[in-house]
Amino acid sequence: MKIVIIHGQNHKGSTCMIAQELADKIKDKAQGQSEIKEFFLPKDFDEPCLGCYTCFNNDLTKCPHYPKLEPLATGLIEADLIILESPVYVYHATGQMMSFLDHFGTWWIVHRPKAEMCSKQAVAISTAAGGGMKSTVKDMADSLEMWGVGKVYKYGVGVQAVNPKEIPKRILKKIHKKTDRLSDTVCRNAGKQKMNRRGKKWFHLMRFAHKHFPPMEPDYTYWENKGWHKKARPWKSER
Ligand SMILES: Cc1cc2nc3c(=O)[nH]c(=O)nc-3n(C[C@H](O)[C@H](O)[C@H](O)COP(=O)(O)O)c2cc1C
């Protein structure tokens, strides 16, 4: 299984620890060869979206930041499992994680989704000292679901700590149990995914809009060329 982890921070704290623990367990349990690729933000990508609309009006590959973004974008496309992780910073994902995700607006179902996303699984992980895990996990899961990823798992945990060494033993035990169970689920469901329910709902809404309202380009032609205005569906295409 090909696994890519996007870390929402440069340091190896509690959130990074959980993401790596999960990936290692999946690597051990998965059938066939596995590979883990990791990117740290902002070390590996540090640009905020410029709001130039080049991606929407033309293509993401024409984004002024694409030369820096390309290895991460390719990592996402090639992976069977995407792990996005971020500590809670003032109730949300880190600024650098949000800036990174801003660059993939055109991958949302409502624009020009990538059919490859449908067969993937993903996990959004966050830790907080006490609160804000849910909104932080949602910050990342919103993109994963709206990219059309087949199945998105969410895991937020209050660690009552500012680094892994401080995490109380009973919470650590809970974390290990969760990564055990989640790794089993991911391995069991490998290769069985289509598109998540939220993504499918938006696919059908957009298909209706394309047919009944003036065409928005280049999105309309992209869908037309894929056959999505007819019978073809992204979750039925080959990887
Ligand atoms: C700038 C900043 C903002 C934070 N905001 C919150 C918060 O809103 N709620 C919370 O419970 N903890 C908050 N924390 C604490 C961290 O989320 C928590 O310690 C987390 O487990 C750190 O993860 P890490 O070890 O992966 O960096 C914040 C920490 C920082 C540095």
The ligand as an SDF file (V2000), in Angstrom:
LIG
                    3D

 31 33  0  0  0  0  0  0  0  0999 V2000
   -0.5710   28.3150   18.7090 C   0  0  0  0  0  0  0  0  0  0  0  0
   -1.1900   27.1990   19.4830 C   0  0  0  0  0  0  0  0  0  0  0  0
   -2.5690   27.1700   19.6040 C   0  0  0  0  0  0  0  0  0  0  0  0
   -3.1830   26.1390   20.3190 C   0  0  0  0  0  0  0  0  0  0  0  0
   -4.5510   26.1120   20.4050 N   0  0  0  0  0  0  0  0  0  0  0  0
   -5.1580   25.1250   21.0960 C   0  0  0  0  0  0  0  0  0  0  0  0
   -6.5780   25.0870   21.1970 C   0  0  0  0  0  0  0  0  0  0  0  0
   -7.3060   25.8800   20.6120 O   0  0  0  0  0  0  0  0  0  0  0  0
   -7.1260   24.0990   21.9560 N   0  0  0  0  0  0  0  0  0  0  0  0
   -6.3600   23.1740   22.6160 C   0  0  0  0  0  0  0  0  0  0  0  0
   -6.9200   22.3420   23.3110 O   0  0  0  0  0  0  0  0  0  0  0  0
   -5.0100   23.1730   22.5150 N   0  0  0  0  0  0  0  0  0  0  0  0
   -4.3910   24.1080   21.7680 C   0  0  0  0  0  0  0  0  0  0  0  0
   -3.0120   24.1120   21.6400 N   0  0  0  0  0  0  0  0  0  0  0  0
   -2.2550   22.9790   22.1920 C   0  0  0  0  0  0  0  0  0  0  0  0
   -1.9440   21.9050   21.1370 C   0  0  0  0  0  0  0  0  0  0  0  0
   -3.0240   21.7220   20.2440 O   0  0  0  0  0  0  0  0  0  0  0  0
   -1.6950   20.5400   21.7480 C   0  0  0  0  0  0  0  0  0  0  0  0
   -0.6780   20.6190   22.7080 O   0  0  0  0  0  0  0  0  0  0  0  0
   -1.3300   19.5150   20.6790 C   0  0  0  0  0  0  0  0  0  0  0  0
   -1.4240   18.2140   21.2170 O   0  0  0  0  0  0  0  0  0  0  0  0
    0.0780   19.7420   20.1460 C   0  0  0  0  0  0  0  0  0  0  0  0
    0.3440   18.7860   19.1510 O   0  0  0  0  0  0  0  0  0  0  0  0
    1.8410   18.5200   18.6310 P   0  0  0  0  0  0  0  0  0  0  0  0
    2.5810   17.8680   19.7730 O   0  0  0  0  0  0  0  0  0  0  0  0
    1.6670   17.5980   17.4760 O   0  0  0  0  0  0  0  0  0  0  0  0
    2.3930   19.8330   18.2570 O   0  0  0  0  0  0  0  0  0  0  0  0
   -2.3920   25.1190   20.9190 C   0  0  0  0  0  0  0  0  0  0  0  0
   -0.9950   25.1700   20.7990 C   0  0  0  0  0  0  0  0  0  0  0  0
   -0.4050   26.1850   20.0680 C   0  0  0  0  0  0  0  0  0  0  0  0
    1.0990   26.2030   19.9330 C   0  0  0  0  0  0  0  0  0  0  0  0
  1  2  1  0
  2  3  1  0
  2 30  2  0
  3  4  2  0
  4  5  1  0
  4 28  1  0
  5  6  2  0
  6  7  1  0
  6 13  1  0
  7  8  2  0
  7  9  1  0
  9 10  1  0
 10 11  2  0
 10 12  1  0
 12 13  2  0
 13 14  1  0
 14 15  1  0
 14 28  1  0
 15 16  1  0
 16 17  1  0
 16 18  1  0
 18 19  1  0
 18 20  1  0
 20 21  1  0
 20 22  1  0
 22 23  1  0
 23 24  1  0
 24 25  2  0
 24 26  1  0
 24 27  1  0
 28 29  2  0
 29 30  1  0
 30 31  1  0
M  END
$$$$
